[in-house]
Amino acid sequence: MQSPRVYLDHTATAPIDPSVWEAMLPYFTERWSSPGALYRAGRAMKRELEDARRRAATVLGGEPAEVVFTSSGTESINLALRGVALATQHRGRHLITTQVEHRAVLDTASQLEKQGWRVTYLPVDGAGVVQLDALTAALDDETVLVSVMMANNEVGSLQPLDAIVRTVKAAQPMAVVHTDAVAAAGYLPIEVTSLGVDLLSISAHKIGGPKGAGLLWARRGVLLQPILTGDDRERGRRAGQEDVPAIMGMVKALELALPSCSERSAAAGVLARKLIDGILASIPGAVLTGHPTQRVPHVASFCFEGVDGEALLQQLDLRGIAAAAGSACTSATLEPSHVLRAMGVPSALAEGNLRLSLGVENTEGDIDQVLAVLPSIIERMRALRAS
């Protein structure tokens, strides 16, 4: 199947970097033994797995023992929330998150509510940013975990993570702070000591790595009860055979993406600025969603009144442009984006949502192509609806 000529859906998934694939290949064909085996090949594989753990820790600024390899960002988030909730319920059964988190957070929190935990969903302002006074008011002696994403995967807004960590630790020092860094990785600095969080989730396939690999960084001393049981792998925090090829690919992707985040961010910012300015100037009534300045540079999200978002994606696809409406995890439904609803975007406007997310392979020519076709598509769709 032919790839789209212009791919602008990198927050859904990104193409695998060729050097990542090269790093994975030997573990499919030559070095495929189980790291848990006691014979020579197994012991060698265990050493290579632990070396990969060390390399991941080095890039993150943590310790190898703090790195938990998982199957995805979603599993990392589930382990963070469920693992802490189950391990610390003797201290309290109150969790805090926001109304604009990824569904991996929101659906997990909802299930925990049904199992007896109390969950506070913090509101956001019109830019999608959490207000610290709401967080302060929500914290109490029962609070065991606060989960707030670094950057929103739909509209790109940054959360004031430093201030959130300070607020939580000042009021409830024992409470654990988790952040979903999936949409931020590769474009924002991720150095766990500087961030001050206790748990951080990353997905490999959003940064040029393979699907099927994720990572949870868990600060030493954080109590986690495993959600997958059956053996004692990952220091008892996750059972199941390690997917060594995927892990090796993810670690290579981390080493490529995280240290070069400044360069990646600058390049994406130039293209995104041209895209944003061009769309706002050429399409009447176009609305940029999310914070106007405090945002990841590679995500540009818009709303167009009088336009059906699904039909818009189909029209762009016919012209070789791949884009998204809201989150890839919710775009298969007909429900309006929960992020836009939380931001107070009117339903009629939210219906015409378009998310364009850039990657390292995008060029100025890609932006020119979008700007060449999008205004006329919007104009025709509005005319058809009005007729």
C-alpha positions in Angstrom: 0.0 0.0 0.0 1.4 3.4 -1.0 2.2 5.8 1.8 0.6 9.3 1.8 2.7 11.9 0.0 2.4 14.2 2.9 2.3 12.6 6.4 1.1 15.0 9.2 -0.1 12.6 11.8 3.0 11.9 13.9 1.3 12.1 17.2 -0.6 9.0 16.1 2.5 7.2 15.0 5.8 8.0 13.3 7.7 6.2 10.6 10.5 4.0 12.0 14.0 5.4 11.7 16.2 3.3 9.4 18.9 3.1 12.0 16.3 1.8 14.5 15.4 -1.0 12.2 19.1 -1.9 11.7 19.5 -2.0 15.5 16.5 -4.4 15.8 17.4 -6.8 12.9 20.0 -9.0 14.7 17.5 -9.8 17.5 15.1 -11.3 15.0 17.6 -13.5 13.2 20.8 -14.1 15.2 20.4 -13.2 18.9 16.9 -14.5 19.7 17.4 -16.4 22.9 15.3 -15.7 26.0 17.0 -13.3 28.5 15.7 -15.6 31.3 17.5 -18.7 30.1 20.5 -20.0 32.1 22.5 -21.3 29.1 25.2 -19.2 27.5 23.1 -17.6 24.8 20.4 -16.6 27.3 23.0 -15.1 29.7 24.4 -13.1 26.8 20.9 -11.9 25.9 20.3 -10.8 29.5 23.5 -8.8 29.5 22.4 -7.0 26.3 19.0 -6.3 27.7 20.5 -4.8 30.9 22.9 -2.7 28.7 19.9 -1.4 26.9 18.3 -0.5 30.2 21.5 1.3 31.2 21.4 3.3 27.9 17.8 4.2 28.4 18.5 5.4 31.9 21.4 7.5 30.7 19.3 9.3 28.1 16.6 9.9 30.7 19.0 11.0 33.5 17.9 8.3 35.8 19.2 4.9 37.1 18.9 1.6 35.3 16.9 0.1 38.1 14.3 2.8 37.6 13.5 1.8 33.9 10.6 -0.6 33.3 10.2 -1.9 29.8 6.6 -2.3 28.7 4.6 -3.1 25.5 3.4 0.5 24.9 2.8 3.9 26.3 -0.7 2.8 27.2 0.6 -0.1 29.3 3.2 2.2 31.0 0.3 4.6 32.0 -1.8 1.7 33.2 1.1 0.4 35.3 1.7 3.8 36.8 -1.9 4.5 37.8 -3.0 1.0 38.8 0.3 0.1 40.2 0.5 3.0 42.6 -3.2 2.8 43.4 -3.0 -0.8 44.4 0.3 -0.5 46.2 -0.6 2.6 48.3 -4.3 2.1 49.0 -3.4 1.6 52.7 -2.5 5.4 52.7 -5.5 6.6 50.8 -7.7 6.1 47.8 -7.8 9.5 46.1 -6.3 10.1 42.6 -6.1 13.5 40.8 -5.9 13.9 37.0 -7.2 16.3 34.4 -10.1 16.4 32.0 -7.8 16.5 29.0 -5.6 13.5 29.5 -5.2 10.6 27.0 -7.8 7.9 27.3 -5.2 5.6 28.7 -5.3 7.8 31.8 -9.0 8.7 31.8 -10.3 5.1 31.2 -8.0 3.7 33.8 -9.1 6.3 36.3 -12.8 5.6 35.5 -12.3 1.9 36.2 -10.5 2.7 39.5 -13.5 4.8 40.4 -15.8 1.8 39.9 -13.5 -0.2 42.2 -13.8 2.3 45.0 -11.2 4.9 44.4 -12.1 8.6 44.4 -10.9 10.5 41.4 -10.8 14.3 40.9 -10.7 15.5 37.2 -9.2 18.9 37.2 -10.8 21.5 34.8 -8.8 23.4 32.2 -9.0 26.9 30.8 -9.8 27.8 27.2 -6.2 27.0 26.2 -6.4 23.5 27.7 -4.1 24.4 30.7 -4.7 23.2 34.3 -5.3 25.9 36.9 -3.1 25.5 39.9 -5.7 26.7 42.4 -8.0 23.8 41.3 -5.1 21.4 42.0 -4.5 23.0 45.4 -8.1 22.7 46.3 -8.3 19.1 45.3 -5.3 17.8 47.3 -6.1 16.2 50.6 -4.7 13.6 53.1 -6.1 10.7 51.0 -4.3 11.8 47.8 -1.8 9.1 46.7 -1.3 10.0 43.0 -1.5 13.0 40.7 -1.3 12.4 36.9 -0.8 15.3 34.5 0.5 15.1 31.0 3.5 17.2 29.9 1.9 18.1 26.5 -1.5 17.5 25.2 -1.5 15.1 22.2 -4.5 16.8 20.5 -4.0 20.5 20.8 -0.3 20.6 21.9 -0.7 22.8 25.0 2.0 22.4 27.7 1.0 21.9 31.3 2.9 23.8 34.1 4.6 20.6 35.2 7.2 22.3 37.4 4.6 24.2 39.3 2.3 21.2 39.6 5.1 19.1 41.1 6.0 21.9 43.6 2.3 22.3 44.6 1.8 18.6 45.1 5.0 18.0 47.1 4.4 21.1 49.3 0.9 19.9 50.2 1.3 16.1 50.2 4.9 15.1 50.1 4.0 11.3 50.0 1.8 11.7 46.9 3.3 10.4 43.7 3.4 12.5 40.5 3.1 10.8 37.2 3.3 12.5 33.8 2.4 11.1 30.3 5.4 12.3 28.2 4.3 10.5 25.0 3.4 13.6 23.0 6.4 15.6 24.4 9.2 13.1 23.8 11.7 14.2 21.2 10.5 17.8 21.3 10.8 18.8 24.9 13.7 18.2 27.3 13.1 15.0 29.3 15.5 14.8 32.2 13.7 13.0 35.0 15.8 14.6 37.9 15.1 18.1 36.6 11.4 17.4 36.0 10.9 16.3 39.6 8.2 13.7 38.8 8.1 10.2 40.2 6.8 8.4 37.2 7.1 9.1 33.5 5.6 7.2 30.5 7.0 7.1 27.0 5.9 5.3 23.8 8.5 4.1 21.2 6.5 4.4 18.0 5.9 8.1 18.5 9.6 8.9 18.3 10.7 6.8 15.3 10.8 3.5 17.2 8.8 0.3 16.7 5.2 -0.3 17.8 5.0 -2.8 20.7 7.5 -1.0 23.0 7.1 1.5 25.8 8.8 2.6 29.0 7.9 3.6 32.5 10.5 5.4 34.5 9.7 4.9 38.2 11.8 6.8 40.7 13.5 4.6 43.2 11.3 4.1 46.3 8.0 4.5 44.4 5.7 1.6 45.3 4.2 -0.3 42.3 2.1 -3.4 42.3 2.4 -5.2 39.0 -0.7 -5.4 36.8 0.7 -8.3 34.7 1.6 -11.4 36.8 3.2 -14.7 36.0 6.9 -14.3 36.6 9.4 -11.9 38.3 10.8 -10.0 35.2 11.4 -6.3 35.3 12.4 -6.6 39.0 8.9 -7.9 39.8 7.1 -5.0 38.2 6.0 -6.6 35.0 5.6 -10.2 34.0 6.0 -11.6 30.5 8.7 -12.4 28.0 10.7 -9.4 27.0 10.3 -8.3 23.4 14.0 -7.8 22.9 13.9 -6.6 19.3 11.3 -3.9 20.2 13.2 -2.9 23.3 16.4 -2.5 21.3 14.6 -0.4 18.7 13.0 1.8 21.3 16.3 2.5 23.1 18.0 3.4 19.8 15.1 5.7 19.0 15.4 7.3 22.5 19.1 7.9 21.9 18.3 9.6 18.5 15.4 11.7 19.6 15.9 12.8 23.2 19.4 14.4 22.9 18.5 16.2 19.7 15.2 17.6 21.0 16.3 21.2 20.6 17.2 20.8 17.0 14.0 18.8 16.3 11.9 21.4 18.1 13.5 24.3 16.2 13.0 22.7 12.8 9.4 21.7 13.6 8.7 25.2 15.0 9.6 26.9 11.7 7.4 24.6 9.7 4.5 24.8 12.2 4.6 28.6 12.2 4.3 28.7 8.5 1.5 26.2 8.6 -0.4 28.1 11.3 0.1 31.6 9.8 -0.9 30.3 6.4 -4.1 28.6 7.5 -5.2 31.5 9.7 -4.6 34.0 6.9 -6.2 32.0 4.1 -9.2 30.4 5.7 -11.9 32.8 7.2 -13.0 31.8 10.7 -10.2 29.3 11.2 -9.5 28.9 14.9 -6.1 27.6 16.3 -6.9 25.5 19.4 -4.6 25.1 22.4 -2.3 27.7 24.0 -1.0 30.2 21.4 2.6 30.1 22.7 3.1 27.5 25.4 2.8 24.5 23.2 4.9 21.7 21.6 6.2 22.9 18.3 5.1 19.9 16.2 1.4 20.0 16.8 -1.1 22.4 15.2 -4.8 21.9 15.8 -7.6 23.9 14.2 -11.3 24.1 14.2 -13.4 25.2 11.2 -17.1 26.1 11.7 -19.4 24.6 9.1 -17.1 21.7 8.3 -17.4 18.0 9.1 -14.0 16.8 10.4 -14.3 13.2 9.1 -15.2 14.4 5.6 -12.3 16.9 5.8 -9.9 14.1 6.5 -11.3 12.1 3.6 -10.8 15.0 1.2 -7.2 15.6 2.4 -6.6 11.9 2.0 -7.7 12.0 -1.6 -5.0 14.6 -2.2 -2.3 12.5 -0.6 -2.3 14.3 2.8 -2.7 12.2 6.0 -4.0 14.1 9.0 -6.2 13.5 12.1 -9.2 14.9 13.9 -8.4 15.0 17.7 -6.7 11.9 19.1 -5.9 8.8 17.1 -7.4 6.8 20.0 -10.8 8.5 19.7 -11.1 9.4 16.0 -12.8 6.1 15.2 -15.8 7.3 17.2 -18.4 10.0 16.3 -18.1 11.7 19.7 -16.6 15.2 19.8 -13.1 15.5 21.3 -13.2 15.3 25.1 -10.2 17.7 25.1 -12.1 20.4 23.1 -15.2 19.9 25.2 -13.2 20.4 28.4 -11.7 23.6 26.8 -15.2 24.9 26.3 -15.1 24.8 22.4 -18.7 24.9 21.1 -19.9 21.7 19.6 -20.5 23.3 16.2 -16.9 24.4 16.0 -15.4 21.3 17.5 -17.1 19.2 14.8 -14.7 20.7 12.3 -11.5 19.8 14.1 -8.2 19.1 12.2 -4.9 18.1 13.8 -1.7 18.4 11.9 1.4 17.0 13.6 4.9 17.2 12.1 7.9 14.9 12.1 11.5 15.0 11.3 11.0 14.0 7.6 8.5 16.9 6.9 9.6 19.6 4.6 8.6 23.1 3.6 7.1 21.6 0.4 4.8 19.5 2.6 3.4 22.7 4.2 3.1 24.4 0.8 1.0 21.4 -0.4 -1.4 21.7 2.6 -1.8 25.4 2.2 -2.4 24.9 -1.6 -5.4 22.6 -1.1 -6.9 23.1 2.3 -8.6 26.6 1.8 -10.5 25.4 -1.3 -11.5 22.2 0.4 -12.9 24.2 3.4 -14.7 26.6 1.0 -16.4 23.8 -0.9 -17.5 22.0 2.2 -19.0 25.1 3.7 -20.8 25.9 0.4 -22.2 22.4 0.2 -23.5 22.6 3.8 -25.1 26.0 3.2 -26.8 24.9 0.0 
